[in-house]
Amino acid sequence: MQILYLRLQSVSRASAIAALGAAFVLAAACDKVPLLAPNESTVTLTVNTTTLPLNGTAELTASVIEPAGTPAHNGTLVTFTSSVGVIEPRDARTEGGIARAIFHAGGQSATAVINAFSGAARAEPVEVLVGGAAATAVSVRAQPSTVPATGGSVQIIALVIDVSGNPLPGAPVVFSADNGSLANSSVATDATGEARTTLTTSRETVVTARVAANTAQVTVRAINPPTVTITTSANPTVGAPVTFTITAAATSNVITQATIDFGDGSPPEALGTIAPGGSAATVHRYQRADAYVVRVSLVDSAGIPGTSTTVVNVTRASVSLTMTVSPTIPAPVVGTVLTVTITISNPQAVRVQSLTVSFGDGTAPRSLGSPQSGFVSTQKSYTAAGIYQIRAEVIDANGGSSTAEQSVTIGSS
């Protein structure tokens, strides 16, 4: 033993240091060589979703099983790859035979082909559909489906469906229109799978929604605002019922709301629904004479508003009088009993308050009350010859008045 010791001591110090350094380098190199799955191992790749919105993320799981059927050693290196997007981390180590990573889809629609491998063991690739690539169908609608011919705006709504028949969020929808203008031509679907934009137009317009290879169209019609004709009963007068008839055109949409304002400060009145070619009627009484602007406000089944107006001239009703005096043959003389007949031409238009007759001979006017019938008579005889002016006056309930006059010649007896 002593001899061996002496021989070792005789080895040069430089050679010993060199050998020791080489040993450390070899050990360090072994630490840097990654631990890979043995040959004939299997790698199984799974993803928690096969469809993603733009800029969405998915969880990747790679399970590594060695040939003996046991999970790979902890720390076995698995590398993930994708044709699009980014995977973090790209290289992951197993724990309990499983390596995990996150796939970041990015902002472009595409089909991402994702793989995982460790050494010679490689998984079957999986596909993740990103954005529009995940869409299998698109539908589009307009709310409302019409605009006034004078111009208006409607909302265009596209619904995108994925391969499972579920609404697809994050899918880019490209809108185009053959007329008018769109507020936005490219919109990503929201959490409900819908993308929305606004169309402004005054003409019939076809809007197309496109998602990848899928398209759908909707037509927005331009129609005239609803109108009606307004007719009234003839010669409307104060206090009398005035009938208004509101008639829709046969070619119009159903009028779902109609309100009439009589123009005199009274509350507007709802008329309800009016079918094409149909009509609605109502009655109103005016309390004073004037010209009134009557306005009917409308909304049709497409949600398009409209108005129609007319002017109603309301006059104060009054009765008119005619008078006859008899007999005329032979010519009346002093003492002849004359019959004065007064005819009221319009007694139903307004109530008669008073009717009086003056005979022109200085006697007091004679009251004939407030007759409501068409005529009334009274008698008179004169005591002196002469020409006399007989005058009848009626006053109605509205304060109006009307008169009738006739002269008579009385001869001497």
JOVEN-V350519 format. One record per run of one state. SS is the DSSP state (H for helix, E for strand, L for the rest). FROM is the first residue (numbers start at 1). LEN is the number of residues. Records with the same first field share a line. If there is no record, write none. Layout:
# JOVEN-V350519
SS=FROM-LEN, FROM-LEN
This chain:
# JOVEN-V350519
L=1-1, 11-2, 33-9, 48-3, 53-4, 66-5, 72-5, 83-3, 89-2, 94-1, 96-2, 105-5, 119-2, 123-3, 144-2, 149-3, 163-4, 168-4, 178-3, 183-3, 189-5, 202-3, 212-2, 224-4, 233-4, 238-3, 249-6, 262-7, 271-3, 275-4, 286-4, 301-4, 316-5, 327-6, 334-4, 345-7, 359-7, 368-7, 381-5, 397-4, 412-2
H=2-9, 13-20, 131-4
E=42-6, 51-2, 57-9, 71-1, 77-6, 86-3, 91-3, 95-1, 98-7, 110-9, 121-2, 126-5, 135-9, 146-3, 152-11, 167-1, 172-6, 181-2, 186-3, 194-8, 205-7, 214-10, 228-5, 237-1, 241-8, 255-7, 269-2, 274-1, 279-7, 290-11, 305-11, 321-6, 333-1, 338-7, 352-7, 366-2, 375-6, 386-11, 401-11
